[in-house]
Amino acid sequence: MPVDEYLRGIALEIAALTPITPLETVYLGGGTPSKLGPDGISRLLEIIRSKFTVAGGAEVTIEANPEDISAESIAAWSAAGVNRLSIGIQSFDDAVLAWMHRVHTAGDAARAIDVARNGGITNFSVDLIFALPSELNRSWERDLDQALALEPPHISLYGLTIEPSTPLARWQSRGSLNAADEDLYAGDFLLADSKGSALGYQHYEVSNFALPGMESRHNSAYWTGAAYLGLGPSAHSFDGEARQWNVRAYAEWIRRLDAGVPVTESRELLTESNRAAERVYLGLRTTRGLTPGSSDLETAKRWLAPGWASIDDGVVRLTPEGWLRLDSLAAGLTGF
């Protein structure tokens, strides 16, 4: 993807939009925006500011891989207004990183964190993947210990999923790889909760841990149902009433912009039932919790005995054991 062409596309897409209220958060992600280079990120943020006002004190995050973090890039990003990083470390096991086709090592990851801190960006998140195939002989506990020893302000954890028509799916079909079973998944998840909580991290959302006051403001807005705007190929937006998403293919996105054709692929208007279901799901996935109607509250009371939830002043909050059952528990509530 040519940087100049991509930035030209963003400028064309943003020019057609109506300015909205000052942005409280800006998130550069959905891929590896650090590949735009320090100058590319500066230009991208200039394009955004040419149309929108970015509020003073706004959280401005960039997703970056360890190999893209240097003293030079940190200085440039910081000068451009970036004040938070989401670092795709994934594992501190070099063999696992090689299996994932990552180009950084565990040592590179630790150095990247030092460089970010020394450069003045002290607000960052570390991404880790759990529930890997047992054939890799990866020690999840060792990965957690190494991550926690670096004292990151924020940690995001993602269980590995095997999607159809991917190399992992083909390896699984040949019997050369087996997805983690439910017991391994649950064990990894609960170990992370235990170790993080013991060191003062707040497990504030099913996949996210933060030291006090260091929660992701951007992602937290999603979980409250706030409106958001996405730019670029396959970007999603929500205006409070409907969701829409752009065409996925980069070439088609550029072609439409050059032709003056809308880049929106589809739009979905949320029904009252959709809203109710989302309110349930978003409430249950965070420690903010859910205040359900009377019938749903009676259903939720059945979650107390097995330790899946707590109920305080009518607010239902899932425990880590409950989060392991989030989809099925949420499906059992009406939302009305």
C-alpha positions in Angstrom: 0.0 0.0 0.0 1.7 3.3 -1.1 1.7 5.7 1.8 1.0 8.8 -0.3 -2.0 7.1 -2.1 -3.5 5.9 1.2 -3.2 9.3 2.8 -4.8 10.9 -0.3 -7.7 8.4 0.0 -8.2 9.3 3.7 -8.2 13.0 2.8 -10.8 12.4 0.1 -13.0 10.3 2.4 -12.8 12.8 5.2 -13.5 15.8 3.0 -17.0 14.5 2.3 -17.9 14.3 6.0 -19.7 16.7 8.2 -17.6 17.9 11.1 -18.7 16.5 14.4 -18.2 17.5 18.1 -14.6 17.6 19.3 -13.1 14.2 19.3 -12.3 12.8 22.8 -10.4 9.8 21.4 -8.6 9.0 18.1 -7.5 5.4 17.4 -5.2 4.5 14.6 -5.5 0.8 14.2 -7.4 -2.0 12.5 -4.1 -3.1 11.0 -0.6 -1.9 11.5 -0.6 1.9 11.1 2.9 2.2 12.3 3.9 0.9 8.8 3.0 4.4 7.5 6.3 5.5 9.1 6.7 8.5 11.5 6.1 11.1 8.8 3.0 9.2 7.5 1.4 9.2 11.0 2.1 12.9 11.4 0.4 13.6 8.0 -2.5 11.3 8.9 -3.2 13.2 12.1 -2.9 16.5 10.2 -5.6 15.3 7.8 -7.9 14.4 10.7 -7.3 17.8 12.4 -8.0 19.6 9.1 -11.7 18.5 9.4 -12.2 17.7 13.1 -11.3 19.4 16.3 -9.4 17.0 18.6 -10.3 17.9 22.2 -7.5 19.0 24.5 -6.4 16.0 26.5 -7.9 13.6 24.0 -6.6 10.0 24.0 -4.7 9.4 20.8 -3.6 5.8 20.3 -1.6 4.0 17.6 -1.3 0.3 17.2 2.3 -0.6 16.7 4.5 -3.7 16.5 7.7 -3.8 18.6 9.9 -3.7 15.5 8.4 -0.3 14.5 9.1 1.3 17.8 12.3 3.3 17.9 13.5 6.5 19.5 12.9 8.3 16.2 9.3 7.0 15.7 8.3 7.7 19.4 9.6 11.2 19.1 7.7 11.8 15.8 4.5 10.2 17.0 4.6 12.2 20.3 5.2 15.4 18.4 2.2 14.6 16.2 0.0 14.2 19.3 0.1 10.4 19.9 0.0 9.8 23.7 -0.9 6.1 23.9 0.4 2.9 22.2 -1.2 -0.5 21.7 1.8 -2.8 21.3 1.2 -6.2 19.5 3.6 -8.3 21.5 1.4 -11.5 21.5 4.0 -13.7 23.3 7.4 -13.6 25.0 8.2 -17.0 23.6 10.5 -16.7 20.6 9.4 -20.1 19.2 5.8 -19.1 19.4 6.5 -15.7 17.8 8.3 -17.6 14.9 5.2 -19.8 14.6 3.1 -16.7 14.3 5.4 -15.3 11.6 6.2 -12.3 13.8 9.5 -10.7 13.1 10.2 -9.4 16.6 11.6 -11.4 19.5 10.8 -11.3 23.2 13.9 -9.1 23.7 12.7 -6.7 21.0 9.4 -6.4 22.8 11.0 -5.5 26.1 13.3 -3.0 24.4 10.3 -1.4 22.6 8.6 -0.8 26.0 11.8 0.8 27.4 12.1 3.0 24.3 8.5 4.2 24.6 8.8 5.0 28.2 12.2 6.8 27.7 10.6 8.8 24.9 7.7 10.0 27.1 4.9 7.7 26.0 4.1 6.0 29.3 0.5 5.1 28.6 0.5 1.9 26.6 -1.2 -1.5 26.3 0.4 -4.9 25.7 -1.5 -7.4 23.6 -1.1 -11.1 24.4 -2.7 -14.2 22.9 -3.7 -17.2 25.1 -5.2 -20.6 24.5 -2.6 -21.6 21.9 -2.4 -25.2 20.5 -0.8 -27.5 23.1 1.6 -28.7 20.4 3.6 -25.5 20.8 4.4 -26.3 24.4 4.0 -22.6 25.3 4.0 -21.7 28.9 1.2 -19.2 29.4 2.2 -18.6 33.0 5.7 -17.6 31.9 4.3 -15.2 29.3 2.1 -13.6 31.9 5.0 -13.3 34.4 7.2 -11.7 31.8 4.5 -9.2 30.7 3.6 -8.3 34.3 7.2 -7.8 35.2 7.4 -5.0 32.7 4.5 -3.3 34.6 2.5 -2.2 31.6 -0.4 0.2 32.5 -2.8 -1.9 30.4 -2.9 -5.5 29.1 -5.3 -6.9 26.5 -5.7 -10.6 26.2 -7.2 -12.5 23.2 -7.9 -16.2 22.9 -6.8 -17.8 19.7 -9.6 -18.6 17.3 -9.3 -20.7 14.2 -11.2 -19.1 11.3 -12.4 -21.1 8.3 -10.2 -21.0 5.1 -7.1 -20.0 7.0 -3.7 -21.9 7.3 -4.6 -22.8 10.9 -7.9 -24.3 9.8 -6.1 -26.4 7.1 -3.5 -27.6 9.7 -6.3 -28.5 12.0 -8.1 -30.5 9.3 -4.9 -32.4 8.6 -4.5 -33.3 12.2 -1.2 -31.4 12.6 -2.6 -28.9 15.0 -5.4 -29.0 17.5 -7.2 -26.0 18.9 -7.1 -25.5 22.6 -9.9 -27.2 24.4 -12.4 -25.5 26.7 -10.5 -26.5 29.8 -7.2 -25.0 28.6 -9.0 -21.8 27.4 -10.7 -21.4 30.8 -7.5 -22.2 32.7 -5.5 -19.6 30.8 -8.2 -17.0 31.2 -8.6 -17.5 34.9 -4.8 -17.6 35.5 -4.5 -14.2 33.9 -7.3 -12.9 36.1 -5.6 -14.3 39.2 -2.1 -13.0 38.5 -3.3 -9.6 37.3 -5.6 -9.0 40.2 -2.9 -9.9 42.7 -0.7 -7.1 41.3 -3.4 -4.5 41.4 -4.7 -4.7 37.8 -8.4 -4.2 37.4 -10.1 -6.8 35.1 -12.5 -4.1 33.9 -13.7 -5.8 30.7 -13.7 -9.4 29.6 -10.4 -9.1 27.6 -8.8 -6.1 29.3 -6.8 -5.3 32.4 -5.6 -1.9 33.6 -3.9 -0.3 36.5 -6.2 2.1 38.3 -7.1 5.0 36.0 -5.4 3.5 32.9 -8.4 2.0 31.2 -8.7 2.5 27.5 -11.0 5.5 27.0 -11.5 4.7 23.3 -12.6 1.1 23.8 -14.6 1.9 26.9 -16.7 4.3 24.7 -17.6 1.4 22.4 -18.9 -0.6 25.4 -21.2 2.2 26.4 -22.8 2.3 22.9 -21.3 5.7 22.0 -21.2 6.9 18.4 -17.9 6.5 16.5 -16.5 7.2 13.0 -14.2 4.9 11.1 -12.1 5.8 8.0 -10.4 3.6 5.5 -11.0 0.2 3.9 -13.5 -2.0 5.9 -13.8 0.7 8.6 -17.0 0.6 10.7 -19.0 3.6 11.9 -22.0 4.0 14.3 -24.1 7.2 14.5 -26.3 6.1 17.4 -29.0 4.6 15.2 -27.3 2.6 12.5 -24.0 0.9 11.7 -22.3 1.1 8.4 -19.0 -0.2 7.0 -16.8 0.6 4.1 -15.8 -1.8 1.3 -13.1 -4.1 2.4 -10.7 -4.2 -0.5 -8.1 -1.4 -0.6 -8.2 -1.1 -4.4 -12.0 -0.8 -4.5 -11.9 1.8 -1.7 -9.4 3.9 -3.7 -11.3 3.4 -7.0 -14.6 4.6 -5.4 -12.9 7.6 -3.9 -11.3 8.6 -7.2 -14.7 8.2 -8.9 -16.5 10.2 -6.3 -18.6 7.2 -5.4 -19.6 6.4 -1.7 -17.2 3.9 -0.1 -19.9 2.5 2.2 -20.6 -1.1 1.4 -23.6 -1.6 3.6 -25.7 0.0 6.4 -27.7 -1.7 9.2 -30.4 0.2 11.1 -30.7 -1.1 14.6 -34.2 -2.3 15.7 -35.4 -1.9 19.3 -34.7 -5.6 19.7 -31.1 -5.1 18.4 -30.6 -2.3 20.9 -31.9 -4.3 23.8 -29.6 -7.2 23.0 -26.6 -5.0 22.6 -27.4 -3.2 25.9 -27.3 -6.6 27.6 -24.2 -7.8 26.0 -22.2 -4.6 26.4 -23.3 -4.2 30.0 -22.3 -7.8 31.0 -18.9 -7.6 29.3 -17.7 -4.8 31.6 -17.5 -4.2 35.4 -19.9 -1.4 34.8 -22.5 -4.1 34.8 -26.1 -4.3 33.7 -29.3 -3.0 35.4 -31.9 -5.4 34.0 -35.7 -5.4 34.1 -37.4 -7.5 36.7 -37.7 -10.7 34.6 -34.1 -10.6 33.5 -33.1 -9.9 37.1 -34.8 -13.1 38.2 -32.9 -15.0 35.6 -29.6 -13.4 36.7 -30.2 -14.5 40.3 -29.7 -18.0 39.1 -26.1 -17.1 38.2 -25.2 -16.4 41.8 -25.0 -19.9 43.2 -22.5 -21.2 40.6 -20.4 -18.0 41.0 -21.0 -16.5 37.6 -22.2 -13.1 38.8 -22.8 -10.7 41.6 -25.8 -8.5 42.1 -25.5 -5.2 44.0 -28.4 -2.7 44.2 -29.9 -4.3 41.2 -26.7 -4.2 39.0 -25.6 -7.5 37.6 -21.8 -7.9 37.1 -20.3 -11.1 35.8 -17.3 -12.7 37.5 -14.4 -14.1 35.4 -16.2 -17.5 35.6 -19.3 -15.8 34.2 -17.3 -14.1 31.4 -16.3 -17.5 30.2 -20.0 -18.0 29.6 -20.7 -14.5 28.4 -22.4 -15.3 25.1 -24.8 -17.9 26.5 -25.7 -15.9 29.6 -26.4 -12.8 27.5 -28.5 -14.8 25.2 -30.7 -15.8 28.1 -31.8 -12.3 28.8 -34.4 -10.3 26.9 -33.0 -6.8 27.5 -36.5 -5.4 28.2 
